[in-house]
């Protein structure tokens, strides 16, 4: 399994194809996902790129973190595991009435 990278500071006009091309210069890219607003479909300014190897991921972090893309500074680092979120119906263990 590859290494997933967090990419922040993306211009809202960025496409997954642009990220694929940018990161593939550093090594083999397994997947690319730009996170979008569920209602408007507009980019939220960050995404994830999965590199095929740990070495390619480190190379991408070193080469791309702090660089500019369309006037915005990119933040590139290893993605942290997603935290479990509670849904709207989950009261988080607190008592009380609905």
ABEGO torsion letter per residue (X at the ends): XBBBBBBBGBBAABBAAAAAAAAAAAEBBABBBBBBBAAAGBBAGBBBBBBABAAAAAAAAAAABGBBBGGBBBBBBBBBBBBBBBBAABAGGBBEBX
